Each structure stands twice: as structure tokens, then as C-alpha cells.
Amino acid sequence: MAADDLLDDAADQIAAALKSPEMLNACFELAKLAATYSIGIAPVHTGDYIESISAQRDAEGAFVLYADPFAHIIEYGNAVTPEYA
């Protein structure tokens, strides 16, 4: 087997492992921990921002969703609002 074929085979095996139910579950557990941490350090003004933070999963993996439409301003600030760092 040629080196290129070995690399292609290894890449296919890694891609399959990353999509396995075990890996997707582990990623979701990590996303839940990250969401819990984010909620714990989030600034509180109205509570809308904290309520918008959640762990999500889909067929591709898991992630933390910040659904508040002002999340980017709260996190990074803008020209008149400092970031909450």
C-alpha cells in the first residue's frame, strides 16, 4: 500500500471516529460544562443574556449557543461599550 493510500485511510478512520456516537456525546458533555461556566461568569443586567446561553448538539457535533442578539456586544464591546472581560 502506498503512503498516500495509508494517509487517506488514516484520515477516513479519524473522520469516522470524530462522528462516532461516543465522540458526539463527549463533545456535548463538554459543551454543557462550557455553557454552565459561561452562565456562571456572565454579566447580569436583565437576565436575557444568561437565559440565552445553552449547550446544543447537531449531526456535526456540539457547541455553546449565545442566542441573545446583543451577545457579541456584551462579550466584545463596541465603540461606546467596553467588553466584559
Contacts in CASP RR format, 6 or more apart in sequence:
PFRMAT RR
TARGET T0000
AUTHOR 0000-0000-0000
METHOD contacts of the structure
MODEL  1
MAADDLLDDAADQIAAALKSPEMLNACFELAKLAATYSIGIAPVHTGDYI
ESISAQRDAEGAFVLYADPFAHIIEYGNAVTPEYA
1 9 0 8 1.000
17 23 0 8 1.000
24 57 0 8 1.000
24 61 0 8 1.000
24 62 0 8 1.000
27 57 0 8 1.000
27 61 0 8 1.000
27 62 0 8 1.000
28 55 0 8 1.000
28 57 0 8 1.000
28 61 0 8 1.000
28 62 0 8 1.000
30 62 0 8 1.000
31 55 0 8 1.000
31 56 0 8 1.000
31 57 0 8 1.000
31 62 0 8 1.000
31 63 0 8 1.000
31 64 0 8 1.000
32 55 0 8 1.000
34 55 0 8 1.000
34 64 0 8 1.000
35 53 0 8 1.000
35 54 0 8 1.000
35 55 0 8 1.000
35 64 0 8 1.000
38 53 0 8 1.000
38 64 0 8 1.000
38 66 0 8 1.000
39 50 0 8 1.000
39 53 0 8 1.000
40 50 0 8 1.000
42 49 0 8 1.000
42 50 0 8 1.000
42 53 0 8 1.000
42 74 0 8 1.000
43 49 0 8 1.000
43 74 0 8 1.000
43 84 0 8 1.000
44 50 0 8 1.000
48 68 0 8 1.000
49 66 0 8 1.000
49 68 0 8 1.000
49 70 0 8 1.000
49 71 0 8 1.000
49 74 0 8 1.000
52 65 0 8 1.000
52 66 0 8 1.000
52 67 0 8 1.000
52 68 0 8 1.000
52 71 0 8 1.000
53 64 0 8 1.000
53 65 0 8 1.000
53 66 0 8 1.000
53 67 0 8 1.000
54 64 0 8 1.000
54 65 0 8 1.000
54 67 0 8 1.000
55 62 0 8 1.000
55 63 0 8 1.000
55 64 0 8 1.000
55 65 0 8 1.000
56 62 0 8 1.000
56 63 0 8 1.000
56 64 0 8 1.000
56 65 0 8 1.000
57 63 0 8 1.000
66 75 0 8 1.000
68 74 0 8 1.000
73 81 0 8 1.000
74 84 0 8 1.000
75 83 0 8 1.000
75 84 0 8 1.000
76 83 0 8 1.000
77 83 0 8 1.000
77 84 0 8 1.000
END
